[in-house]
């Protein structure tokens, strides 16, 4: 999703971009990654690949979420270092932060507490990749491998299948089906009070483009987020409002909900001079339009 939104950005044509799909380049294969980077030797690598999914997928497949993401991250970072590529933007995840912190999560809090168990494998892989980037810079500052840590992302090219999707695309799919079938209620996991920060993927793409252009001013670690969050129930209400769904919501208190709150600090981002522009309603509207056009209902 992130890579495709980056390729759709209005400024991407300023650059020559190599964007191999997994069928062309399996990042889990170190020899293949090394050969690819030595052949093309790009000026910069942006590591936006990963195996991603919501709570259900992370709980169902912890081994592959750890191993696949660990292999991808380690391989692309180390192969870039071996090929002498001096600039990299690595995309981390707010899952890297400790669980059960209600204040905004600052960049220096990585590895300062227990990770959220429902996506621990994914988080460990992201932490290791970010630390590898940091260690490479520590050993030789000519290599500038920097990590952006986005909050939760949704948008065009998202996954809407409930077995793999994150919160907002899952809500879009559920509410659409409920509206189409005339259901009078939609189920919410938990009591709906957990808070989440979801940013439109087009905004993350905009932040990455700015990071490419102003790479020298980019901090070694920087969150990319909104600086505010919404409750799970508010996301359901926002989707219902965009779709015109008038049914009610019921809560299943036996289902897992993950962390009570996960909000990133945007102090460094603000000092760097960037902020997200897309409102929640506009982002949901664009995502819903993509869902109707591109996804089998």
Helices and strands as residue ranges (DSSP letters): H 2-8, G 12-14, H 30-40, E 44-47, H 55-60, H 62-82, E 87-91, G 94-96, G 107-109, G 117-119, H 120-139, E 144-150, E 152-154, H 167-181, E 185-189, E 195-196, E 198-200, H 201-213, G 215-217, E 221-224, E 230-231, H 232-243, E 248-252, E 261-262, H 267-272, H 280-294
